[in-house]
Amino acid sequence: MTPINMFIDLSLNPAKTAVEIVRFIKNTVHNAGFSRVVVGLSGGIDSVVTTTLAVKTLGSSNVYVGLFPYGELNKQAVEDAKLIIGQLGIPPSNVALIDIKPLVDVIYSSSEARSSRPASPAGRQARTINIGSLRNGNIMVRVRMILLYDLSKRFKALVLGTENKTEHLLGYFTRFGDEASDIEPIRHLYKTQLKQLAIYLDIPEKIIKKPPTAGMWQGQTDEGEFGFTYEEADKILYLYADLRKKREEIEKMGFKKEIVEKVISRVEKNKFKHKLPHSI
């Protein structure tokens, strides 16, 4: 018997969706008294779709791009971003390429040096940055946010966010890092829906098919961290968040119990991120 979950339809009308997003960006930017946006372009599908829609809305001369690699980490992402910049006709003067490694390393090292823990013999030598550390990865993301907002001030532009609905519901973002923005044009779209939109926008196939990554360390992928795929997550999230189905109901639809548990546990564990800062 075919599992019910096979029939969950998350398809969208990409042409209509593109028009709606373009209208949203245009109205939001102009109503705020601006004419320009700045976006962090990682070379991944989220930022590429967002940048493409921004250019369609405001024109290439009014879109500024920040490329913020960490040294030699994920060099291909920078090349992919440059490819998109060229295809969209964004002027070189609108592109800021900044290696964040010196900035990140000094913050990480300074924090380690001030730690109350006694330094190990290895620690007394030249410190090696732990690239695989989530803490260091969060520093990377927040440094990028600082640079984006500095660019926004410099060019009198609003910061265009690149968060999708899947990441948002799962809490898969760094507080005051990649979730910091002035506009979020694709936050209403699940990751699998974003792929449909990317195909419609003629985004290069290599961008659409490459494994999503936050670029925090070598070999890091979103799905590798999750323990489930975006396709699985989107269907479960749709049932749980949009249709308000209970775990037991979702499992009976043919999803593996352990996958349902992983997805919903992430949602519940990270709900607090959507309610910050707390106040009386």
BELSULUR-V983872 format. One record per residue. N is the residue number from 1. RES is the residue in one letter. PSI is psi in whole degrees, 0 to 359 (none if undefined). OMEGA is omega in radians with two decimals (none if undefined). Layout:
n=N res=RES psi=PSI omega=OMEGA
n=N res=RES psi=PSI omega=OMEGA
This chain:
n=1 res=M psi=135 omega=-3.13
n=2 res=T psi=127 omega=3.12
n=3 res=P psi=144 omega=-3.14
n=4 res=I psi=327 omega=-3.06
n=5 res=N psi=342 omega=3.11
n=6 res=M psi=338 omega=-3.04
n=7 res=F psi=6 omega=3.09
n=8 res=I psi=120 omega=-3.01
n=9 res=D psi=112 omega=3.09
n=10 res=L psi=22 omega=3.13
n=11 res=S psi=153 omega=3.12
n=12 res=L psi=170 omega=3.04
n=13 res=N psi=98 omega=-3.03
n=14 res=P psi=325 omega=3.14
n=15 res=A psi=313 omega=3.12
n=16 res=K psi=318 omega=-3.13
n=17 res=T psi=317 omega=3.13
n=18 res=A psi=317 omega=3.12
n=19 res=V psi=317 omega=-3.14
n=20 res=E psi=318 omega=-3.13
n=21 res=I psi=318 omega=3.10
n=22 res=V psi=315 omega=3.13
n=23 res=R psi=319 omega=3.14
n=24 res=F psi=313 omega=3.14
n=25 res=I psi=313 omega=-3.10
n=26 res=K psi=310 omega=-3.10
n=27 res=N psi=318 omega=-3.10
n=28 res=T psi=315 omega=-3.13
n=29 res=V psi=312 omega=-3.10
n=30 res=H psi=322 omega=3.12
n=31 res=N psi=335 omega=3.10
n=32 res=A psi=355 omega=3.12
n=33 res=G psi=23 omega=-3.13
n=34 res=F psi=169 omega=3.06
n=35 res=S psi=359 omega=-3.07
n=36 res=R psi=157 omega=3.03
n=37 res=V psi=159 omega=3.04
n=38 res=V psi=138 omega=-3.09
n=39 res=V psi=142 omega=3.05
n=40 res=G psi=115 omega=-3.06
n=41 res=L psi=107 omega=-3.09
n=42 res=S psi=346 omega=-3.05
n=43 res=G psi=358 omega=3.09
n=44 res=G psi=168 omega=-3.02
n=45 res=I psi=322 omega=-3.11
n=46 res=D psi=308 omega=-3.08
n=47 res=S psi=330 omega=3.13
n=48 res=V psi=315 omega=3.10
n=49 res=V psi=315 omega=-3.13
n=50 res=T psi=314 omega=3.14
n=51 res=T psi=319 omega=3.12
n=52 res=T psi=316 omega=3.14
n=53 res=L psi=326 omega=3.10
n=54 res=A psi=318 omega=3.12
n=55 res=V psi=320 omega=3.10
n=56 res=K psi=328 omega=-3.09
n=57 res=T psi=310 omega=-2.94
n=58 res=L psi=348 omega=-3.07
n=59 res=G psi=149 omega=-3.04
n=60 res=S psi=331 omega=-3.10
n=61 res=S psi=345 omega=-3.12
n=62 res=N psi=10 omega=3.11
n=63 res=V psi=122 omega=3.12
n=64 res=Y psi=143 omega=-3.01
n=65 res=V psi=136 omega=3.05
n=66 res=G psi=124 omega=3.03
n=67 res=L psi=118 omega=-3.00
n=68 res=F psi=71 omega=3.14
n=69 res=P psi=157 omega=3.03
n=70 res=Y psi=95 omega=-3.13
n=71 res=G psi=230 omega=-3.11
n=72 res=E psi=1 omega=-3.10
n=73 res=L psi=127 omega=3.06
n=74 res=N psi=53 omega=-3.11
n=75 res=K psi=328 omega=-3.11
n=76 res=Q psi=327 omega=-3.14
n=77 res=A psi=321 omega=3.12
n=78 res=V psi=318 omega=3.12
n=79 res=E psi=321 omega=3.10
n=80 res=D psi=319 omega=3.13
n=81 res=A psi=318 omega=3.12
n=82 res=K psi=323 omega=3.09
n=83 res=L psi=314 omega=-3.13
n=84 res=I psi=319 omega=3.12
n=85 res=I psi=317 omega=3.12
n=86 res=G psi=317 omega=-3.14
n=87 res=Q psi=325 omega=-3.12
n=88 res=L psi=350 omega=3.11
n=89 res=G psi=27 omega=3.10
n=90 res=I psi=126 omega=-3.08
n=91 res=P psi=143 omega=3.10
n=92 res=P psi=328 omega=3.13
n=93 res=S psi=346 omega=3.13
n=94 res=N psi=5 omega=-3.05
n=95 res=V psi=127 omega=3.08
n=96 res=A psi=113 omega=3.10
n=97 res=L psi=111 omega=-3.05
n=98 res=I psi=122 omega=3.05
n=99 res=D psi=117 omega=-3.07
n=100 res=I psi=357 omega=-3.06
n=101 res=K psi=312 omega=3.14
n=102 res=P psi=321 omega=-3.13
n=103 res=L psi=314 omega=-3.13
n=104 res=V psi=316 omega=-3.07
n=105 res=D psi=322 omega=-3.12
n=106 res=V psi=325 omega=3.09
n=107 res=I psi=313 omega=-3.12
n=108 res=Y psi=313 omega=-3.11
n=109 res=S psi=319 omega=3.12
n=110 res=S psi=319 omega=3.13
n=111 res=S psi=318 omega=3.13
n=112 res=E psi=320 omega=-3.11
n=113 res=A psi=329 omega=-3.12
n=114 res=R psi=358 omega=-3.13
n=115 res=S psi=144 omega=-3.14
n=116 res=S psi=349 omega=-3.13
n=117 res=R psi=142 omega=3.10
n=118 res=P psi=140 omega=-3.14
n=119 res=A psi=137 omega=3.07
n=120 res=S psi=165 omega=3.09
n=121 res=P psi=319 omega=3.13
n=122 res=A psi=326 omega=-3.11
n=123 res=G psi=337 omega=3.14
n=124 res=R psi=348 omega=3.07
n=125 res=Q psi=184 omega=3.10
n=126 res=A psi=126 omega=-3.04
n=127 res=R psi=138 omega=3.07
n=128 res=T psi=126 omega=-3.13
n=129 res=I psi=132 omega=3.13
n=130 res=N psi=95 omega=-3.07
n=131 res=I psi=330 omega=-3.12
n=132 res=G psi=4 omega=-3.09
n=133 res=S psi=130 omega=3.08
n=134 res=L psi=325 omega=3.12
n=135 res=R psi=315 omega=3.12
n=136 res=N psi=325 omega=3.09
n=137 res=G psi=321 omega=3.11
n=138 res=N psi=324 omega=3.08
n=139 res=I psi=317 omega=3.10
n=140 res=M psi=311 omega=-3.07
n=141 res=V psi=320 omega=-3.11
n=142 res=R psi=327 omega=3.06
n=143 res=V psi=319 omega=3.08
n=144 res=R psi=320 omega=3.12
n=145 res=M psi=317 omega=3.13
n=146 res=I psi=316 omega=-3.12
n=147 res=L psi=321 omega=3.11
n=148 res=L psi=315 omega=-3.11
n=149 res=Y psi=333 omega=3.04
n=150 res=D psi=319 omega=3.08
n=151 res=L psi=322 omega=-3.13
n=152 res=S psi=323 omega=3.10
n=153 res=K psi=318 omega=-3.11
n=154 res=R psi=318 omega=-3.05
n=155 res=F psi=8 omega=-3.13
n=156 res=K psi=57 omega=-3.08
n=157 res=A psi=157 omega=3.03
n=158 res=L psi=148 omega=3.12
n=159 res=V psi=122 omega=3.14
n=160 res=L psi=119 omega=-3.13
n=161 res=G psi=165 omega=-3.07
n=162 res=T psi=25 omega=-3.07
n=163 res=E psi=135 omega=3.06
n=164 res=N psi=172 omega=-3.05
n=165 res=K psi=324 omega=3.14
n=166 res=T psi=309 omega=3.12
n=167 res=E psi=318 omega=-3.09
n=168 res=H psi=311 omega=-3.12
n=169 res=L psi=324 omega=3.14
n=170 res=L psi=349 omega=-3.07
n=171 res=G psi=26 omega=-3.08
n=172 res=Y psi=68 omega=3.11
n=173 res=F psi=163 omega=3.12
n=174 res=T psi=124 omega=3.12
n=175 res=R psi=133 omega=-3.13
n=176 res=F psi=29 omega=3.09
n=177 res=G psi=252 omega=-3.12
n=178 res=D psi=349 omega=3.07
n=179 res=E psi=355 omega=3.14
n=180 res=A psi=124 omega=-3.12
n=181 res=S psi=174 omega=3.04
n=182 res=D psi=332 omega=-3.12
n=183 res=I psi=138 omega=3.06
n=184 res=E psi=92 omega=-3.03
n=185 res=P psi=344 omega=-3.09
n=186 res=I psi=13 omega=-3.08
n=187 res=R psi=344 omega=3.13
n=188 res=H psi=359 omega=-3.09
n=189 res=L psi=130 omega=3.02
n=190 res=Y psi=160 omega=-3.09
n=191 res=K psi=317 omega=-3.13
n=192 res=T psi=329 omega=3.07
n=193 res=Q psi=325 omega=3.13
n=194 res=L psi=325 omega=3.09
n=195 res=K psi=321 omega=3.10
n=196 res=Q psi=318 omega=3.13
n=197 res=L psi=322 omega=3.14
n=198 res=A psi=320 omega=3.11
n=199 res=I psi=317 omega=3.13
n=200 res=Y psi=323 omega=-3.11
n=201 res=L psi=3 omega=3.14
n=202 res=D psi=36 omega=3.02
n=203 res=I psi=139 omega=-3.12
n=204 res=P psi=139 omega=-3.08
n=205 res=E psi=324 omega=-3.13
n=206 res=K psi=329 omega=3.09
n=207 res=I psi=317 omega=-3.09
n=208 res=I psi=322 omega=-3.00
n=209 res=K psi=345 omega=-3.07
n=210 res=K psi=146 omega=-3.09
n=211 res=P psi=128 omega=3.11
n=212 res=P psi=138 omega=3.13
n=213 res=T psi=147 omega=3.06
n=214 res=A psi=352 omega=3.08
n=215 res=G psi=32 omega=-3.09
n=216 res=M psi=333 omega=3.08
n=217 res=W psi=164 omega=-3.08
n=218 res=Q psi=129 omega=3.09
n=219 res=G psi=0 omega=-3.13
n=220 res=Q psi=133 omega=3.03
n=221 res=T psi=153 omega=3.13
n=222 res=D psi=307 omega=-3.06
n=223 res=E psi=330 omega=3.06
n=224 res=G psi=322 omega=3.09
n=225 res=E psi=320 omega=-3.08
n=226 res=F psi=314 omega=-2.97
n=227 res=G psi=16 omega=3.06
n=228 res=F psi=165 omega=-3.11
n=229 res=T psi=163 omega=3.07
n=230 res=Y psi=325 omega=3.13
n=231 res=E psi=316 omega=3.09
n=232 res=E psi=315 omega=-3.10
n=233 res=A psi=317 omega=-3.06
n=234 res=D psi=318 omega=3.14
n=235 res=K psi=316 omega=-3.14
n=236 res=I psi=318 omega=3.13
n=237 res=L psi=321 omega=3.10
n=238 res=Y psi=315 omega=3.14
n=239 res=L psi=318 omega=-3.04
n=240 res=Y psi=314 omega=-3.04
n=241 res=A psi=321 omega=-3.08
n=242 res=D psi=315 omega=-3.11
n=243 res=L psi=355 omega=3.07
n=244 res=R psi=37 omega=3.08
n=245 res=K psi=149 omega=3.10
n=246 res=K psi=162 omega=-3.12
n=247 res=R psi=312 omega=-3.08
n=248 res=E psi=321 omega=3.12
n=249 res=E psi=319 omega=-3.12
n=250 res=I psi=318 omega=3.13
n=251 res=E psi=321 omega=-3.12
n=252 res=K psi=346 omega=3.13
n=253 res=M psi=1 omega=3.05
n=254 res=G psi=4 omega=3.10
n=255 res=F psi=147 omega=3.08
n=256 res=K psi=135 omega=-3.08
n=257 res=K psi=318 omega=-3.09
n=258 res=E psi=328 omega=3.12
n=259 res=I psi=317 omega=3.09
n=260 res=V psi=317 omega=-3.13
n=261 res=E psi=316 omega=-3.13
n=262 res=K psi=315 omega=-3.10
n=263 res=V psi=308 omega=-3.07
n=264 res=I psi=325 omega=3.10
n=265 res=S psi=321 omega=3.09
n=266 res=R psi=318 omega=3.13
n=267 res=V psi=309 omega=-3.07
n=268 res=E psi=320 omega=-3.13
n=269 res=K psi=327 omega=-3.04
n=270 res=N psi=9 omega=3.13
n=271 res=K psi=328 omega=-3.11
n=272 res=F psi=333 omega=-3.12
n=273 res=K psi=335 omega=-3.10
n=274 res=H psi=358 omega=-3.06
n=275 res=K psi=18 omega=-3.10
n=276 res=L psi=150 omega=-0.09
n=277 res=P psi=153 omega=3.07
n=278 res=H psi=147 omega=3.10
n=279 res=S psi=165 omega=-3.12
n=280 res=I psi=none omega=none
